[in-house]
């Protein structure tokens, strides 16, 4: 049985360390403060008894729990990231513990009237009677993905303390900068040496994911001409109007706020506009590879059409692929998903197999040769003040890790 208070204490010790990453930085990790938790984790892994603990010059951490069986078993891995998103502050996190949640509103911050309410966040009602860890309303919590780290470390500690649970070699890895899309960039798959792995980075209890978006970013430069507005007739070209024409020509309902499940979208997330130049920045997302390619072609064709309309190049567009759907790499080894699904069922958890409407280190790692589905870590409302995590979900995730390694050993007897 996982010690509940010990797990809570471990989680709080992680989230109270600020590890916010920075997309504007060119270093790895992108912020020096990520080293604070990285170094702590490396020492903790040694303390609980893992071997081959390494931390490289970019703060990537790896360690091994050696096999305790005398037959060949595939080496499997578990991976989480220790940075938190720059979308919302992760400094001075002050977590609060709500025992035996009653299903009602939770006042996070009385002075600022910040309420975590099941009227808006319906998933809260799934956790009546649970112990919740919440914010004080002024920061995020950091369960993304310090809940995953807590679960992996706790599972390794439990397996060390319970050698009657048989398993092969287990590798664990902790990475920086996942929140800014760089978590796998310097991950040494060969050094990691696992046949497959799981990221512990999902949300709701039971989530099991092996599909994610294909993703690209688009930067659109719109050129105008600035002249004195009093004498502008026939001379001024206002780039912001051309940019508006571009925006309005895209399908209005194919945006994040109008899509779900397998539906893709265009997301305009930044506009920097002046008369003589406007820059639009989009992300393009779709699970289907053909639809993904069609979306990129649509943007390019629209730019060409507007250029033809004006008789010159008023729009230039730069599109860069970011990551791809891991389904292509996981489907040939679907037994790794089946093992995780079986583990959940044996623990009385209903598997929720669904696509990720986003990306994951597991996507990039799968294309680097390490098939890597994603398993729930338990948190909700990531990247903001309303983030929370049920402790019971973290305990279940920890148990899932232990059951996966046990089933892997049994299936390879």
C-alpha positions as CSV (number, residue, x, y, z in Angstrom):
1,X,0.0,0.0,0.0
2,X,1.4,3.4,-1.0
3,X,1.9,5.7,2.0
4,X,-0.5,8.6,1.4
5,X,1.2,11.2,3.6
6,X,4.6,10.3,2.3
7,X,3.4,10.8,-1.3
8,X,1.8,14.2,-0.3
9,X,5.0,15.4,1.3
10,X,7.1,14.4,-1.7
11,X,4.7,16.1,-4.1
12,X,4.7,19.3,-2.1
13,X,8.5,19.3,-1.8
14,X,8.6,19.4,-5.6
15,X,5.9,21.9,-6.4
16,X,7.2,24.5,-4.0
17,X,10.4,24.7,-6.1
18,X,10.0,27.1,-9.0
19,X,10.9,25.5,-12.3
20,X,9.2,27.7,-14.9
21,X,10.7,27.3,-18.3
22,X,11.4,30.2,-20.8
23,X,10.7,29.9,-24.5
24,X,12.9,33.0,-25.2
25,X,16.0,31.3,-23.8
26,X,18.5,29.5,-26.0
27,X,20.0,27.4,-23.1
28,X,19.1,24.0,-21.9
29,X,17.6,24.0,-19.4
30,X,16.0,27.3,-20.4
31,X,16.0,28.6,-16.9
32,X,18.7,28.1,-14.3
33,X,16.2,27.5,-11.5
34,X,15.2,24.2,-13.1
35,X,18.6,22.9,-11.7
36,X,17.2,23.4,-8.2
37,X,14.8,20.5,-8.6
38,X,16.9,18.5,-11.0
39,X,19.8,18.3,-8.5
40,X,17.3,17.5,-5.7
41,X,15.8,14.6,-7.7
42,X,19.2,13.2,-8.6
43,X,20.2,13.0,-5.0
44,X,16.8,11.6,-4.0
45,X,17.0,8.8,-6.5
46,X,20.3,7.7,-5.0
47,X,18.9,7.9,-1.5
48,X,16.0,5.6,-2.3
49,X,18.4,3.1,-3.8
50,X,18.3,3.4,-7.6
51,X,21.5,2.7,-9.5
52,X,23.2,4.3,-12.5
53,X,21.9,7.7,-11.5
54,X,23.1,10.3,-13.9
55,X,22.4,14.0,-14.5
56,X,24.0,15.5,-17.6
57,X,25.1,19.1,-18.4
58,X,21.6,19.9,-19.7
59,X,19.8,18.6,-16.5
60,X,18.5,15.3,-18.1
61,X,18.2,12.7,-15.3
62,X,18.3,9.0,-15.8
63,X,18.4,6.1,-13.3
64,X,17.9,2.3,-13.1
65,X,16.0,-0.1,-11.0
66,X,17.8,-3.4,-11.8
67,X,15.9,-6.5,-12.6
68,X,15.1,-9.0,-9.8
69,X,14.2,-11.9,-12.0
70,X,16.5,-14.5,-13.6
71,X,15.0,-14.5,-17.1
72,X,15.0,-12.0,-19.9
73,X,12.5,-9.2,-19.6
74,X,12.2,-6.1,-21.8
75,X,13.6,-3.0,-20.3
76,X,10.9,-0.4,-19.9
77,X,11.0,3.2,-18.9
78,X,8.9,5.9,-17.2
79,X,9.4,9.5,-18.0
80,X,8.2,12.9,-16.7
81,X,9.3,16.5,-16.9
82,X,10.1,18.8,-14.1
83,X,9.6,22.3,-15.7
84,X,6.3,24.1,-15.4
85,X,4.6,26.2,-18.1
86,X,5.5,29.9,-18.6
87,X,1.8,30.5,-19.2
88,X,1.2,31.3,-15.5
89,X,3.5,31.9,-12.6
90,X,5.0,29.0,-10.8
91,X,6.9,31.1,-8.2
92,X,6.0,30.8,-4.5
93,X,3.5,28.0,-5.0
94,X,1.5,27.6,-1.7
95,X,-0.5,24.4,-2.0
96,X,-3.5,23.7,0.2
97,X,-4.9,20.3,1.1
98,X,-8.6,19.7,1.1
99,X,-9.5,16.6,3.0
100,X,-12.6,14.6,2.1
101,X,-13.8,17.0,-0.6
102,X,-17.6,17.6,-0.3
103,X,-18.4,18.4,-3.9
104,X,-18.9,22.1,-3.2
105,X,-17.1,25.3,-4.1
106,X,-13.6,25.7,-2.9
107,X,-12.4,29.2,-2.0
108,X,-8.8,29.4,-3.3
109,X,-8.3,33.0,-2.4
110,X,-10.8,34.9,-0.3
111,X,-9.3,38.3,-0.7
112,X,-9.4,38.1,-4.5
113,X,-12.7,36.0,-4.6
114,X,-11.1,33.2,-6.6
115,X,-13.3,30.1,-6.5
116,X,-12.7,26.6,-7.8
117,X,-16.3,25.5,-8.5
118,X,-17.8,22.3,-9.8
119,X,-20.4,24.5,-11.5
120,X,-17.6,25.4,-14.0
121,X,-15.1,22.6,-13.5
122,X,-17.5,19.6,-13.6
123,X,-14.7,17.0,-13.2
124,X,-14.4,18.0,-9.5
125,X,-17.5,16.0,-8.8
126,X,-15.6,12.8,-9.8
127,X,-13.5,13.3,-6.7
128,X,-16.0,13.7,-3.9
129,X,-14.6,12.2,-0.8
130,X,-11.0,12.4,-2.1
131,X,-8.1,14.5,-0.7
132,X,-7.5,17.4,-3.2
133,X,-4.3,19.5,-3.4
134,X,-5.2,23.0,-4.8
135,X,-3.5,26.3,-5.2
136,X,-4.0,29.5,-3.2
137,X,-5.3,31.1,-6.4
138,X,-2.2,33.2,-7.2
139,X,-0.1,30.6,-8.9
140,X,-0.4,27.3,-10.8
141,X,0.1,24.1,-8.8
142,X,2.7,22.3,-10.9
143,X,1.0,18.9,-11.0
144,X,2.0,19.1,-14.7
145,X,4.2,17.3,-14.3
146,X,5.5,17.0,-10.8
147,X,2.6,14.6,-10.1
148,X,4.2,12.3,-12.7
149,X,7.6,12.7,-11.0
150,X,6.1,12.0,-7.6
151,X,4.4,8.8,-9.0
152,X,7.5,7.5,-10.7
153,X,9.8,8.1,-7.6
154,X,7.2,6.6,-5.3
155,X,6.7,3.6,-7.5
156,X,10.5,2.9,-7.6
157,X,10.7,3.3,-3.8
158,X,7.8,0.9,-3.3
159,X,9.3,-1.7,-5.6
160,X,12.7,-1.5,-3.8
161,X,10.9,-2.0,-0.5
162,X,8.8,-4.9,-1.9
163,X,11.1,-7.3,-3.8
164,X,8.4,-9.9,-3.9
165,X,7.0,-7.9,-6.9
166,X,9.0,-9.3,-9.8
167,X,10.2,-7.0,-12.6
168,X,12.8,-6.6,-15.3
169,X,15.2,-3.6,-15.6
170,X,13.3,-0.3,-15.2
171,X,14.7,3.0,-16.5
172,X,13.4,6.3,-15.4
173,X,14.0,9.7,-17.0
174,X,13.2,13.3,-16.0
175,X,13.5,16.1,-18.5
176,X,13.6,19.9,-18.5
177,X,11.7,22.3,-20.9
178,X,8.9,20.0,-22.0
179,X,6.4,22.9,-21.6
180,X,8.2,24.9,-24.3
181,X,8.4,21.9,-26.7
182,X,12.0,20.9,-26.1
183,X,11.8,18.2,-23.5
184,X,13.0,15.4,-25.9
185,X,15.4,17.5,-27.9
186,X,18.5,16.3,-26.0
187,X,17.1,13.0,-24.6
188,X,19.7,10.3,-25.3
189,X,17.5,7.3,-26.4
190,X,20.4,5.0,-26.8
191,X,21.8,5.8,-23.3
192,X,18.3,5.3,-21.9
193,X,18.3,1.8,-23.3
194,X,14.7,0.9,-22.9
195,X,12.6,-1.2,-25.3
196,X,9.7,1.2,-24.7
197,X,8.5,3.7,-22.2
198,X,5.6,5.6,-20.8
199,X,5.3,9.3,-20.0
200,X,3.3,9.9,-16.8
201,X,1.9,13.2,-17.9
202,X,-1.9,12.7,-18.5
203,X,-4.8,14.2,-16.6
204,X,-7.9,12.4,-15.4
205,X,-7.6,9.1,-13.7
206,X,-7.7,6.3,-16.3
207,X,-6.3,8.3,-19.2
208,X,-4.2,6.2,-21.6
209,X,-3.1,7.9,-24.8
210,X,-1.1,6.8,-27.8
211,X,-2.4,9.4,-30.4
212,X,-1.6,13.1,-30.5
213,X,-1.8,16.0,-32.9
214,X,0.4,16.5,-35.9
215,X,1.6,20.0,-35.2
216,X,3.1,22.9,-37.1
217,X,3.6,26.6,-36.5
218,X,3.0,29.3,-39.1
219,X,4.4,32.9,-39.1
220,X,2.7,35.2,-41.6
221,X,4.3,38.6,-42.5
222,X,2.0,41.1,-44.0
223,X,3.6,44.1,-45.7
224,X,1.9,47.5,-46.0
225,X,2.9,51.1,-46.9
226,X,2.8,53.9,-44.4
227,X,2.3,57.5,-45.5
228,X,0.7,60.5,-43.9
229,X,-3.0,59.7,-43.3
230,X,-4.0,63.1,-44.6
231,X,-2.5,62.4,-48.0
232,X,-3.0,58.6,-48.1
233,X,-5.5,58.2,-50.9
234,X,-4.2,55.7,-53.4
235,X,-0.9,55.4,-51.6
236,X,-1.4,53.9,-48.1
237,X,-1.6,50.1,-47.8
238,X,-2.7,49.2,-44.3
239,X,-1.2,45.8,-43.5
240,X,-3.7,45.2,-40.7
241,X,-6.6,45.2,-43.1
242,X,-4.8,42.7,-45.3
243,X,-4.1,40.6,-42.2
244,X,-7.8,40.8,-41.3
245,X,-8.7,39.5,-44.8
246,X,-6.4,36.6,-44.3
247,X,-7.8,35.8,-40.8
248,X,-11.4,36.0,-42.0
249,X,-10.8,33.7,-45.0
250,X,-10.0,30.7,-42.8
251,X,-12.8,28.5,-41.6
252,X,-14.2,30.2,-38.6
253,X,-15.4,27.1,-36.8
254,X,-12.0,25.3,-37.2
255,X,-10.5,27.0,-34.1
256,X,-9.8,25.5,-30.7
257,X,-13.0,26.9,-29.1
258,X,-15.1,25.1,-31.6
259,X,-13.4,21.7,-31.9
260,X,-13.0,18.5,-29.9
261,X,-11.9,14.9,-30.1
262,X,-10.3,14.2,-33.5
263,X,-11.2,17.6,-35.0
264,X,-8.2,19.7,-36.0
265,X,-7.9,23.5,-36.0
266,X,-6.0,26.7,-36.9
267,X,-5.2,28.8,-33.8
268,X,-4.2,32.4,-34.1
269,X,-2.4,33.1,-30.9
270,X,-0.5,36.3,-31.6
271,X,-1.0,39.5,-33.7
272,X,1.6,42.3,-33.8
273,X,0.2,44.9,-36.1
274,X,1.1,48.3,-37.5
275,X,0.2,50.0,-40.8
276,X,3.4,49.0,-42.6
277,X,3.8,45.5,-41.1
278,X,1.6,42.9,-39.3
279,X,2.8,39.6,-38.1
280,X,0.3,36.8,-37.4
281,X,1.4,33.6,-35.6
282,X,-0.7,30.4,-35.9
283,X,-0.4,26.9,-34.7
284,X,-1.8,24.2,-36.9
285,X,-3.1,20.9,-35.4
286,X,-4.7,17.7,-36.8
287,X,-4.6,14.1,-35.8
288,X,-5.0,13.0,-39.5
289,X,-1.8,13.4,-41.5
290,X,-3.6,14.1,-44.7
291,X,-5.8,16.7,-43.1
292,X,-2.7,18.2,-41.5
293,X,-0.9,18.6,-44.8
294,X,-4.1,20.0,-46.3
295,X,-4.2,22.7,-43.6
296,X,-0.7,23.8,-44.3
297,X,-1.5,23.9,-48.0
298,X,-4.6,26.0,-47.3
299,X,-2.5,28.7,-45.6
300,X,0.0,28.8,-48.4
301,X,-2.7,29.0,-51.0
302,X,-4.5,31.7,-49.2
303,X,-1.3,33.8,-49.1
304,X,-0.8,33.2,-52.8
305,X,-4.4,34.2,-53.6
306,X,-4.1,37.5,-51.6
307,X,-0.8,38.2,-53.3
308,X,-2.5,37.7,-56.7
309,X,-5.3,40.0,-55.6
310,X,-2.9,42.8,-54.8
311,X,-0.7,42.1,-57.8
312,X,2.5,41.8,-55.7
313,X,3.9,40.0,-52.7
314,X,2.1,41.5,-49.7
315,X,2.2,38.3,-47.7
316,X,5.0,35.9,-47.0
317,X,4.5,32.8,-44.9
318,X,6.8,30.5,-43.0
319,X,5.6,27.1,-41.8
320,X,7.6,24.8,-39.6
321,X,6.6,21.3,-38.5
322,X,6.8,20.8,-34.7
323,X,5.9,17.2,-34.0
324,X,3.9,14.3,-35.4
325,X,1.2,11.8,-34.2
326,X,2.9,9.0,-32.2
327,X,0.1,6.6,-33.3
328,X,2.2,5.7,-36.4
329,X,5.1,4.5,-34.2
330,X,3.0,2.9,-31.4
331,X,0.5,0.9,-33.4
332,X,3.2,-1.6,-34.6
333,X,3.9,-2.4,-30.9
334,X,0.3,-2.1,-29.5
335,X,1.1,-4.7,-26.8
336,X,2.7,-1.8,-24.8
337,X,-0.7,-0.1,-24.7
338,X,-2.4,-3.4,-23.9
339,X,-0.2,-4.0,-20.9
340,X,-1.0,-0.5,-19.5
341,X,-4.7,-1.1,-20.2
342,X,-4.6,-4.5,-18.4
343,X,-2.7,-3.0,-15.5
344,X,-5.5,-0.4,-15.0
345,X,-8.3,-2.9,-15.2
346,X,-6.6,-5.2,-12.7
347,X,-6.5,-2.2,-10.3
348,X,-10.2,-1.4,-10.8
349,X,-9.5,1.6,-13.0
350,X,-11.6,2.1,-16.2
351,X,-9.1,2.9,-19.0
352,X,-10.0,6.1,-20.9
353,X,-8.3,5.6,-24.3
354,X,-8.5,8.8,-26.2
355,X,-6.4,11.1,-28.4
356,X,-4.2,13.8,-26.9
357,X,-5.4,17.2,-28.1
358,X,-1.8,18.5,-27.8
359,X,1.7,17.2,-27.8
360,X,3.9,15.2,-25.4
361,X,7.5,14.2,-25.1
362,X,6.3,10.8,-25.9
363,X,5.5,11.9,-29.5
364,X,9.0,13.1,-30.1
365,X,10.5,10.1,-28.3
366,X,8.4,7.7,-30.4
367,X,9.9,9.2,-33.6
368,X,13.4,9.0,-32.0
369,X,13.0,5.2,-31.6
370,X,11.4,4.9,-28.2
371,X,7.7,4.1,-28.4
372,X,6.1,6.0,-25.6
373,X,2.4,6.1,-24.8
374,X,1.1,8.5,-22.1
375,X,-0.6,7.6,-18.8
376,X,-2.6,9.7,-16.4
377,X,-0.8,11.6,-13.7
378,X,-4.1,12.7,-12.1
379,X,-4.0,16.5,-12.3
380,X,-6.7,18.8,-13.7
381,X,-6.9,22.4,-15.1
382,X,-3.2,22.6,-15.9
383,X,-1.4,25.9,-16.6
384,X,-3.4,28.1,-14.3
385,X,-4.6,29.1,-10.9
386,X,-7.4,26.5,-10.9
387,X,-5.1,23.5,-11.2
388,X,-5.7,20.7,-8.7
389,X,-4.8,17.0,-8.2
390,X,-6.6,14.3,-6.2
391,X,-4.1,12.5,-4.0
392,X,-6.0,9.2,-4.6
393,X,-5.4,9.6,-8.4
394,X,-1.6,10.0,-7.8
395,X,-1.7,6.8,-5.6
396,X,-3.5,4.9,-8.4
397,X,-1.0,6.1,-11.0
398,X,1.8,4.9,-8.7
399,X,0.1,1.5,-8.5
400,X,-0.3,1.4,-12.3
401,X,3.5,1.8,-12.7
402,X,4.1,-1.1,-10.3
403,X,1.5,-3.3,-12.0
404,X,2.9,-2.5,-15.5
405,X,6.4,-3.7,-14.5
406,X,4.9,-6.8,-12.8
407,X,2.8,-7.7,-15.9
408,X,5.7,-7.2,-18.2
409,X,7.8,-9.6,-16.2
410,X,4.9,-12.2,-16.1
411,X,4.3,-12.0,-19.9
412,X,8.0,-12.6,-20.6
413,X,8.5,-15.6,-18.3
